[in-house]
Every structure is written in C-alpha cells, then in structure tokens.
C-alpha cells in the first residue's frame, strides 16, 4: 500500500505517548508499505531517523505560542470567532496543508491517515471523507473531565466552554471520515454512541517489550526512587494528576514512611511542578531526560494517578515491560487489558492509593508478584508487531471498501 500519514509532530526525539504509539506502528507498517509522512516540527525535533518509519518525510517548523504567554492570549481571543477550537487550531500549519494538497494531487494513495484530531486542519476539507482518523484520545472527554475535576471556577468555566467547542469539532470530523481508529473499546463505544459513527474500530495498546526489559548487566545511572511517575508535564491531565498525588496522597504515605521518595520524570515541567520539588527534597523533578528506562529500573513502584484523560496510557505497559509494579487510578488504566490485584493495582481515592503504595513498598514478595505478572501480560499479548498488523488490516479493509464504493 501507499500511505499518506499526516501528523501534528515529528517522531524524534520520542518523548511522549502519542509519538511512541505512532512510531511503534509505523516502524512495522513501513516495512511492507510505502509511507509518505507529513509532520510539523517543534524546537529540537528532527528527521534524521526517518528511515525507520517512512519512505519520505516532509517536515515544517511550527511552534505554537506557549500557554500563558501574551501571544497565546491574543490567539485565544481571536479564536473566539473561529469555527476551529483553539486546542486544534494551534496545530494548523499552512505549509503543511499546502504540502498535503500537493501530494494528494501528484500521487494516488491507498490510505490517508490523519494522526490525531489536531491534524485535521492540515488536510483539505474536501478530502476528509476518504481519510482514516487515528484517535489516540477522545479529545472532548479529556476537556470535560478536566473541567469536572478543577477547583477553580473561572478555569472550570473556560474548560467547559472549550469542551463543548472541541466536542462539536470532533463530532464533525469523526462523522466525515471514512473510518475512525481508536486505542480502546471504551473510546470506540463513546464515538459510536455520542457522535453517531458506525465505522469505528479499536486497536490494542502496544509496547516495545525488548526495549524496556531490564538489562542483565549494570543498570544505567538514575537517582533511585521509591515511586516514579513518567509523563509529559505539558499535558494537562498529567499535571493535574501529579498535583493530586503530591497534595492528597503523598502526605498519607509520608505519615507511615517519612523517607519515601518520588521521581517526576517528564518534559516541560511548569513552575507549579518545579515548586513541588523546591518545597520537599523527597520529590525530584527531572524535566526532559534522554531515556526514561533507568528511572523505571531504579524505582520501586510506578504510579499513574490520573483523574482525567482518554485513550490509553502507554506508560502502564512500559512499566510492566520494565518489570516494575504499577499502581493506577481506574481512569488511568481505562481501556487497557489487566487483572486488578494480579498484574496491576487499582486505587482511585487518596486513602486507597496511599495504602496500595505502602503495601508494595513494604512487602517485596507482593511487589515482585505484581511486577512478574505484568511483564508476562505485555510480553505475551502487546508487542507493537501485533498491534501494527491490526492497524494494517483496518487500512486494507478501508481501501477495499473505498474501491467498492467507487
């Protein structure tokens, strides 16, 4: 197949879950297909390793104004008069859009994949009906859940307003495309029920098990920690979850285990996240790191204290592949395959989450049991090669249906 893949980012350096999922799938798709990749590049992103995931790459520098900056405020004000919500409009790129238009004119593609709702503005509207929309999340659900959990009335009002606008845009996009691919049955069910979309299929979440497995020899240096959270700190659900954990859960842990340490590992921590470490030496904020694996291998427990979000959390399967037990809220593990109490521990209120952390930190056999079961689960069922084959099958069926229709 010849595939046109439109993405809101480049894939290297690979520092967040969306890049990991796209890269994991494209590495395998590109071995048997011709993939033309169009992406926008933020500072530091590169096309140097493009050969591992595509045949041709078209990259266009694009740096949306930083949240909280004067330029962001101006964009937010002007966006009030736009049909495209700011959350999506920030990723619109005229050069990328013109490139896509030219490629569609010059080439015949068996499949056009729009990676994320954020890429929709970069595909000509007239071409949307023949595209496959790859939804890593249901974006409106994230906004709605963030609004529901925030304690600030102005912030709740803004997020609720944005959720309504994103939902309208997302419903329109999902109903226009030929097929929607999600990363969980829950997201597929939501899109079918709330957006009236019939052609929607979910794929499993994958992991590069061999990459994350603990090495036999010496483990690379990273500060040891009792608890580790790994996730991009410019992603609002992660920021919200970290604050909830530090403010509501960690004091309960410290009451029984005063020396317990926490590593918060992820790119672009804002001032509120950095302030957590400034107030407590037992909290370590790393910022961007070249490799998250040593932080997993040197941790006792991986925590996923999320209260909002959609899609699935790759960080859970990565921790399992690394041989680290996982404690998550129910929402944090939403959409994944697991057995609570066997290969993961679920806890959704502060007291239960703290108790789960203390149990695993204080009982080595229980910690090892959860870690071993989690590793067995991902190794047997969720390698990226399996997931990519699912994705390939969906593209082939969509291409056949298109040919049949025309």
C-alpha positions as CSV (number, residue, x, y, z in Angstrom):
1,X,0.0,0.0,0.0
2,X,1.0,3.6,-0.5
3,X,0.1,5.6,2.7
4,X,0.0,9.3,3.3
5,X,0.4,9.9,7.1
6,X,-0.4,13.4,8.5
7,X,0.9,14.0,12.0
8,X,0.9,17.0,14.3
9,X,4.5,16.4,15.3
10,X,7.7,14.6,14.2
11,X,8.7,11.3,15.9
12,X,12.2,12.1,17.2
13,X,13.2,12.7,19.9
14,X,10.4,10.3,21.1
15,X,9.3,11.8,24.4
16,X,5.6,11.3,24.8
17,X,3.0,8.6,24.5
18,X,1.5,9.7,21.2
19,X,4.9,9.7,19.5
20,X,5.6,6.3,20.9
21,X,2.4,4.8,19.7
22,X,2.7,6.3,16.2
23,X,6.4,5.3,15.9
24,X,5.7,1.7,17.1
25,X,3.0,1.2,14.5
26,X,4.9,3.0,11.6
27,X,8.1,1.0,12.2
28,X,6.2,-2.1,11.2
29,X,3.9,-0.6,8.6
30,X,6.9,0.9,6.7
31,X,8.5,-2.5,6.2
32,X,5.8,-3.6,3.9
33,X,4.2,-0.3,2.7
34,X,5.4,3.0,1.1
35,X,4.7,5.7,3.7
36,X,4.8,9.4,3.0
37,X,4.9,11.3,6.3
38,X,3.9,15.0,6.7
39,X,4.6,16.5,10.2
40,X,5.2,19.8,11.9
41,X,8.4,20.2,13.9
42,X,8.8,21.9,17.3
43,X,12.2,23.0,18.5
44,X,14.6,20.1,18.7
45,X,12.6,17.7,16.6
46,X,14.5,16.0,13.8
47,X,14.0,13.9,10.6
48,X,17.4,12.3,10.9
49,X,15.9,8.8,11.8
50,X,13.1,9.0,9.3
51,X,14.2,5.8,7.5
52,X,12.9,3.7,10.4
53,X,9.3,4.7,10.0
54,X,8.7,6.1,6.4
55,X,9.9,6.3,2.9
56,X,9.6,10.1,2.5
57,X,9.2,12.8,5.2
58,X,8.0,16.4,4.8
59,X,8.7,18.5,7.9
60,X,7.6,22.0,8.6
61,X,8.8,24.1,11.6
62,X,5.8,25.1,13.7
63,X,5.9,26.5,17.3
64,X,2.5,27.4,18.7
65,X,2.6,30.2,21.3
66,X,3.4,28.9,24.8
67,X,0.4,28.7,27.2
68,X,0.3,31.8,29.4
69,X,2.3,34.0,27.0
70,X,0.9,37.2,25.5
71,X,0.9,35.7,22.1
72,X,-1.3,32.8,23.4
73,X,-3.7,35.3,24.9
74,X,-4.1,37.0,21.6
75,X,-4.6,33.7,19.8
76,X,-7.2,32.7,22.4
77,X,-9.1,36.0,21.9
78,X,-9.1,35.8,18.1
79,X,-10.1,32.1,18.2
80,X,-13.4,33.1,19.7
81,X,-14.5,33.9,16.2
82,X,-13.2,30.8,14.6
83,X,-15.1,27.5,13.9
84,X,-11.9,25.6,14.9
85,X,-11.3,25.4,18.6
86,X,-8.0,26.8,19.9
87,X,-7.0,23.4,21.1
88,X,-6.9,22.2,17.5
89,X,-6.2,25.5,15.7
90,X,-2.8,25.7,17.4
91,X,-1.6,22.9,15.2
92,X,-2.8,24.2,11.9
93,X,0.1,24.8,9.5
94,X,-0.3,26.5,6.2
95,X,3.0,25.0,4.7
96,X,2.0,21.5,5.9
97,X,-1.5,21.9,4.5
98,X,-0.2,23.1,1.1
99,X,2.2,20.1,1.1
100,X,-0.6,17.7,1.7
101,X,-2.7,19.2,-1.0
102,X,0.2,18.9,-3.5
103,X,1.0,15.3,-2.5
104,X,-2.7,14.3,-3.0
105,X,-2.6,16.0,-6.4
106,X,0.6,14.3,-7.5
107,X,0.1,10.8,-6.0
108,X,-2.5,8.1,-5.7
109,X,-2.8,6.8,-2.1
110,X,-4.4,3.6,-0.9
111,X,-4.9,5.2,2.5
112,X,-4.7,8.7,4.0
113,X,-4.2,8.6,7.8
114,X,-4.9,11.7,9.9
115,X,-3.0,11.1,13.1
116,X,-4.9,12.9,15.9
117,X,-7.8,15.3,15.7
118,X,-5.0,18.0,15.8
119,X,-4.0,17.1,12.2
120,X,-7.5,17.6,10.7
121,X,-6.8,21.3,9.8
122,X,-3.9,20.2,7.6
123,X,-6.0,18.1,5.3
124,X,-8.2,19.8,2.7
125,X,-11.8,19.5,3.9
126,X,-12.9,18.0,0.6
127,X,-10.5,15.1,1.2
128,X,-11.7,14.3,4.7
129,X,-14.3,11.8,3.5
130,X,-11.7,9.4,2.2
131,X,-9.3,9.6,5.2
132,X,-8.8,7.4,8.3
133,X,-8.8,9.3,11.5
134,X,-6.5,7.8,14.2
135,X,-7.9,9.0,17.5
136,X,-5.3,8.4,20.3
137,X,-7.9,10.1,22.6
138,X,-11.4,11.4,22.6
139,X,-10.3,15.0,23.0
140,X,-13.7,16.3,24.2
141,X,-13.8,13.8,27.0
142,X,-10.4,15.0,28.3
143,X,-11.6,18.6,28.3
144,X,-14.8,17.6,30.1
145,X,-13.0,15.6,32.7
146,X,-10.5,18.3,33.4
147,X,-13.3,20.8,33.8
148,X,-15.1,18.5,36.3
149,X,-12.0,18.0,38.4
150,X,-10.7,21.5,38.6
151,X,-11.5,23.6,41.8
152,X,-11.1,27.0,40.1
153,X,-14.5,28.4,38.9
154,X,-13.0,30.5,36.1
155,X,-10.9,27.7,34.9
156,X,-13.8,25.3,35.1
157,X,-15.9,27.7,33.0
158,X,-13.2,28.0,30.4
159,X,-12.6,24.3,30.1
160,X,-16.3,23.5,29.9
161,X,-16.6,26.1,27.1
162,X,-13.6,24.6,25.3
163,X,-15.0,21.0,25.8
164,X,-18.2,22.0,24.1
165,X,-16.3,23.5,21.1
166,X,-14.0,20.6,20.8
167,X,-16.9,18.1,21.0
168,X,-18.6,19.9,18.1
169,X,-15.5,19.9,16.0
170,X,-14.6,16.3,16.9
171,X,-18.1,15.0,16.1
172,X,-18.0,16.7,12.7
173,X,-14.6,15.2,11.9
174,X,-15.4,11.7,13.1
175,X,-18.7,11.7,11.1
176,X,-17.0,12.9,7.9
177,X,-14.1,10.5,7.6
178,X,-14.2,7.0,6.1
179,X,-13.2,5.2,9.2
180,X,-12.1,6.1,12.8
181,X,-9.4,4.1,14.7
182,X,-9.3,4.4,18.4
183,X,-7.0,2.8,21.0
184,X,-9.6,1.3,23.3
185,X,-13.1,-0.3,23.1
186,X,-14.3,2.4,25.5
187,X,-13.3,5.2,23.1
188,X,-14.9,3.4,20.2
189,X,-18.1,2.9,22.1
190,X,-18.2,6.6,23.0
191,X,-17.6,7.8,19.5
192,X,-20.3,5.4,18.2
193,X,-22.8,6.5,20.8
194,X,-22.2,10.2,21.1
195,X,-21.0,11.0,17.6
196,X,-23.2,8.5,15.7
197,X,-20.2,7.0,13.9
198,X,-20.6,3.4,12.6
199,X,-17.2,2.8,11.1
200,X,-15.0,2.8,14.2
201,X,-12.5,0.2,15.3
202,X,-10.2,0.0,18.3
203,X,-6.7,-1.4,18.3
204,X,-4.7,-2.6,21.3
205,X,-2.1,-0.5,23.0
206,X,1.4,-1.9,22.4
207,X,4.9,-1.7,23.9
208,X,8.4,-2.5,22.7
209,X,8.9,-5.1,25.3
210,X,12.5,-5.9,24.5
211,X,13.5,-2.2,24.6
212,X,12.1,-1.8,28.2
213,X,13.2,-5.1,29.7
214,X,15.7,-4.7,32.5
215,X,19.3,-5.5,31.2
216,X,21.2,-8.4,32.6
217,X,24.3,-6.2,33.3
218,X,24.7,-3.0,35.1
219,X,21.7,-0.6,35.1
220,X,22.4,2.9,33.8
221,X,22.6,5.6,36.5
222,X,19.5,7.4,37.6
223,X,18.6,8.6,41.0
224,X,16.8,5.7,42.8
225,X,13.2,6.4,44.0
226,X,10.5,4.6,45.8
227,X,7.8,5.9,43.5
228,X,8.1,7.2,39.9
229,X,5.7,9.0,37.6
230,X,6.6,9.2,34.0
231,X,4.7,11.5,31.6
232,X,4.9,14.7,29.6
233,X,4.4,17.7,32.0
234,X,2.9,19.9,29.3
235,X,-0.1,17.6,29.2
236,X,-2.8,18.9,31.5
237,X,-4.1,15.6,32.8
238,X,-0.6,14.7,33.9
239,X,-0.1,18.0,35.6
240,X,-3.5,17.6,37.4
241,X,-2.7,14.0,38.4
242,X,0.7,14.9,39.8
243,X,-0.7,17.7,41.9
244,X,-3.5,15.4,43.2
245,X,-0.9,12.8,44.2
246,X,1.5,15.2,45.9
247,X,-1.1,17.2,47.7
248,X,-3.6,14.4,48.6
249,X,-1.8,11.1,48.6
250,X,1.8,11.7,49.4
251,X,1.2,13.2,52.9
252,X,-0.6,9.9,53.8
253,X,2.4,7.9,52.6
254,X,4.9,10.1,54.5
255,X,2.8,9.7,57.7
256,X,3.9,6.0,57.7
257,X,7.0,6.1,55.6
258,X,8.6,9.6,56.1
259,X,11.6,8.9,53.8
260,X,9.6,7.8,50.8
261,X,10.9,9.5,47.6
262,X,9.1,10.3,44.4
263,X,10.6,11.0,40.9
264,X,8.5,13.0,38.5
265,X,10.0,12.3,35.1
266,X,8.8,14.2,32.0
267,X,9.4,17.1,29.6
268,X,8.5,20.7,30.1
269,X,7.5,20.8,33.9
270,X,5.9,24.2,34.6
271,X,6.6,26.4,37.6
272,X,3.9,24.7,39.7
273,X,5.5,21.2,39.2
274,X,9.0,22.6,39.8
275,X,7.7,24.2,43.0
276,X,6.8,20.8,44.4
277,X,10.4,19.8,44.4
278,X,11.5,23.1,45.8
279,X,9.3,22.6,48.8
280,X,10.2,19.0,49.5
281,X,13.6,17.3,49.0
282,X,11.9,13.9,48.8
283,X,10.4,15.0,45.4
284,X,12.7,15.0,42.4
285,X,11.6,16.7,39.1
286,X,13.8,15.8,36.2
287,X,12.5,17.7,33.2
288,X,13.3,16.2,29.9
289,X,15.6,13.1,30.1
290,X,17.3,11.2,27.2
291,X,16.0,7.9,28.4
292,X,13.2,7.1,30.9
293,X,14.1,3.5,31.4
294,X,16.8,3.9,34.1
295,X,14.2,5.8,36.2
296,X,11.9,2.8,35.9
297,X,14.6,0.3,36.6
298,X,15.7,2.2,39.7
299,X,12.2,2.7,41.1
300,X,10.2,0.5,43.5
301,X,6.7,1.3,42.1
302,X,5.4,3.2,39.0
303,X,2.3,5.4,39.8
304,X,-0.4,6.6,37.4
305,X,-2.5,9.0,39.5
306,X,-4.7,10.3,36.6
307,X,-8.1,11.8,37.1
308,X,-8.7,12.9,33.5
309,X,-7.8,11.7,30.1
310,X,-8.9,9.4,27.3
311,X,-7.3,6.8,25.1
312,X,-4.9,4.6,26.9
313,X,-1.7,5.1,28.9
314,X,1.3,3.6,27.3
315,X,3.3,4.3,30.5
316,X,1.5,1.4,32.2
317,X,2.6,-1.2,29.7
318,X,6.1,0.3,29.5
319,X,6.5,0.0,33.3
320,X,5.2,-3.6,33.1
321,X,7.7,-4.4,30.4
322,X,10.4,-2.9,32.6
323,X,9.5,-5.2,35.4
324,X,8.1,-2.5,37.7
325,X,4.8,-2.9,39.5
326,X,2.1,-0.4,38.6
327,X,-0.5,1.4,40.8
328,X,-3.1,3.4,38.9
329,X,-6.4,5.1,39.3
330,X,-9.2,3.3,37.5
331,X,-9.3,6.1,34.9
332,X,-5.6,5.9,34.5
333,X,-5.8,2.3,33.4
334,X,-9.0,2.8,31.3
335,X,-9.1,0.9,28.1
336,X,-6.2,-1.5,28.9
337,X,-6.3,-5.2,29.5
338,X,-5.4,-6.1,33.1
339,X,-6.4,-8.0,36.1
340,X,-6.6,-5.8,39.2
341,X,-4.7,-7.3,42.1
342,X,-2.7,-9.6,39.8
343,X,-0.8,-7.6,37.2
344,X,-1.7,-4.1,38.4
345,X,-3.2,-2.5,41.5
346,X,-6.1,0.0,41.1
347,X,-6.9,2.7,43.7
348,X,-8.9,5.8,42.9
349,X,-9.2,7.8,46.2
350,X,-6.3,9.2,48.2
351,X,-6.5,6.8,51.1
352,X,-6.7,3.7,48.9
353,X,-3.9,4.9,46.6
354,X,-1.6,5.7,49.6
355,X,-2.4,2.3,51.2
356,X,-1.6,0.5,47.9
357,X,1.8,2.3,47.6
358,X,2.7,1.4,51.2
359,X,1.7,-2.2,50.7
360,X,4.0,-2.7,47.7
361,X,6.9,-0.6,49.2
362,X,6.8,-2.6,52.4
363,X,6.2,-6.1,51.0
364,X,8.9,-7.3,48.5
365,X,7.1,-10.6,47.6
366,X,3.9,-8.7,46.7
367,X,5.8,-6.2,44.7
368,X,7.6,-8.9,42.8
369,X,4.4,-10.9,42.1
370,X,2.6,-7.8,40.5
371,X,5.7,-7.0,38.5
372,X,6.2,-10.5,37.2
373,X,2.5,-10.9,36.2
374,X,2.5,-7.5,34.4
375,X,5.7,-8.4,32.5
376,X,4.1,-11.7,31.4
377,X,1.0,-10.0,30.2
378,X,2.7,-7.5,27.9
379,X,5.3,-9.9,26.6
380,X,2.6,-12.4,25.5
381,X,0.0,-10.1,24.1
382,X,1.0,-6.5,23.4
383,X,4.2,-6.2,21.3
384,X,4.0,-3.5,18.7
385,X,4.3,-6.0,15.8
386,X,0.9,-7.5,16.8
387,X,-0.7,-4.1,17.0
388,X,0.7,-2.9,13.7
389,X,-0.8,-6.0,12.0
390,X,-4.2,-5.0,13.4
391,X,-3.7,-1.5,12.0
392,X,-2.6,-2.8,8.6
393,X,-5.8,-4.9,8.4
394,X,-8.0,-1.9,9.1
395,X,-6.3,0.1,6.4
396,X,-6.6,-2.7,3.8
397,X,-10.3,-3.2,4.6
398,X,-11.0,0.5,4.4
399,X,-9.2,0.7,1.0
400,X,-11.3,-2.2,-0.3
401,X,-14.5,-0.6,0.8
402,X,-13.4,2.6,-0.9
403,X,-12.7,0.8,-4.1
404,X,-16.0,-1.0,-3.9
405,X,-17.9,2.3,-3.3
406,X,-16.3,4.0,-6.3
